[in-house]
Amino acid sequence: MKVDRMRWIDYWVGQPLAALLVGAHRLWCFFRPERAVTPDKIRRVLFIELSEMGSAILADPAMRRARELYPQAELYFLIFHRNRASLDLLKTIDADHVLTIRVTSFATLTLDTLGVLFRLQRLGIDLVVDLELFSRFSSLLSLLSGAPLRIGFHRFYTEGLYRGHHLTHPVLYNPHQHIAKNFLALVHAGVEPPDELPHTKRIFRDDEIRLVPYAAAPAAVSALRGRLVGAFPVLDRVRRWVILHPNASELMPLRKWPLDHFAALAKRLLADPTLAVLITGAPEERADAAAIRAAAADGRLVDLTGFTKLEDLPLLYTLATAMVTNDSGPAHFSAPTGLKTFVLFGPETPRLYGAINDNAEFIYKGLSCSPCVSAANHRRSPCRDNQCMKQIGVDEVYDRLRGFLEANPGA
């Protein structure tokens, strides 16, 4: 299902449905109050984050904190089916505790939603943590999950989406701190009295949002290298591999650096005979990779779109020297591996959404109109000319990447 259609449904169906269901819920609770659950009695916690693969990585510190705050609880996660592989990278949530909803059509969306709600009612969820900022759908799922404790972001007196008034622990979204710290604020709210407003009046340090380092099995790394070299023998003849990821989620095409910029960068990198350039992406992104290859034709320019699956990426990152990517999922998938990653930002800001990677460098021009998307506008922008990305020059990216390569010849 197209993103614009999902937004249309979320607005025209989600908004009145939220008002209707919240009213019905209040009336129901007047006659039959919800069961009381104290933090020490929480046995099942559900996280909801549907649409962004990168956000599932950024939420990992909050999920690990939930294990500390609710040590007796099992953790569950609800996500769109096409994004579930992002949870498998860190394995914080058991595979059989991941619930998914397909969005291939309105029919599959409806059927899977009903199936998920039926399962949640049978599980007996005690606490639901809605990680979404931009969706009424997730808010409705949290209400219909049957959980007596519901935590999520609430607009209070700020601009933002109307998502109903059913949260037992509404949390103020702080647009001035990293989203990973906002996620931590959500899980901490559950141990506070419901009448504490706003919740989570505490400081979160940067070291509290670190990811667990990825430990690759040597046999798995060797197997992937063998598969790559078998398919592309040129990779066995060069010492270092640099990854280019030219794509971004369909949720926000404004995040894309121009393809001709990627092509020019690849051409400059390939002037170094010790380097190979690898283009990554999903099968449907082969056309973009083909355009880069046509403009920067070289035997050391390897198209991996559709060749590597998402679960292969952490292994690939352990074999690579560096990566240049738009602000998209791979910027976050590489974070646990510590790969040197140059992330190109434009309509959003690394201050709020930067990958949790000490080896990441963020390239961001900071135009007067940037960032132009936020929680207050449903991540929609009137922009049709993303100068925030176009003004990031090839020379600037190449110089920073080349500086790293020269300073780390053994990388």
CORVEN-V755430 format. One record per pair of residues at least 6 apart in sequence whose C-alpha atoms are under 6 Angstrom apart, sorted by the first residue. I is the first residue (numbers start at 1). J is the second residue. Records with the same first field share a line. If there is no record, write none. Layout:
# CORVEN-V755430
I: J, J
This chain:
# CORVEN-V755430
1: 103, 104, 105
14: 136
18: 164
19: 164
34: 148
39: 191
42: 73, 126
43: 72, 73
44: 73, 74, 125, 126
45: 75, 127, 128
46: 76, 77, 128
47: 77, 128, 129, 130
48: 77, 78, 130, 131
49: 79, 131, 132
50: 79, 80
53: 83, 86, 329
54: 329, 332
58: 180
59: 180
61: 209
62: 183, 184
76: 97, 98
77: 98
78: 99, 100
79: 100
80: 100, 101, 102
81: 100, 101, 102
101: 112
102: 108, 109
103: 109
117: 145
120: 145
121: 146
125: 147
126: 147, 148
127: 147, 149, 150
128: 150
129: 151, 152
130: 152
134: 378
136: 163
149: 168
150: 167, 168
151: 167, 169, 170
152: 170, 171
153: 170, 171, 172, 173
154: 170, 171, 172
159: 376
160: 376
169: 194
171: 199
177: 352
178: 352
179: 352
185: 200
189: 199, 200
211: 336
213: 336
214: 336, 337
221: 315
229: 235, 236
238: 274, 275
239: 274
240: 275, 321
241: 275, 276, 277, 320, 321
242: 277, 321, 322, 323
243: 277, 278, 279, 323
244: 279, 323, 324, 325
245: 279, 280, 325
248: 328
254: 386
256: 326
257: 389
261: 394
263: 292, 295, 296
265: 394
267: 296
276: 300
277: 301
278: 302
279: 303, 304
280: 304, 305
281: 305
282: 305, 306
283: 305, 306
286: 305
321: 411
322: 340, 341
323: 341
324: 341, 342
325: 343
326: 343, 344
327: 343, 344, 345
332: 355
335: 356, 357
338: 359
340: 359, 360
341: 360
342: 360, 361, 362
343: 362
344: 363
345: 364
346: 388, 389
347: 370, 371, 372
348: 371
349: 371
373: 379, 380, 381
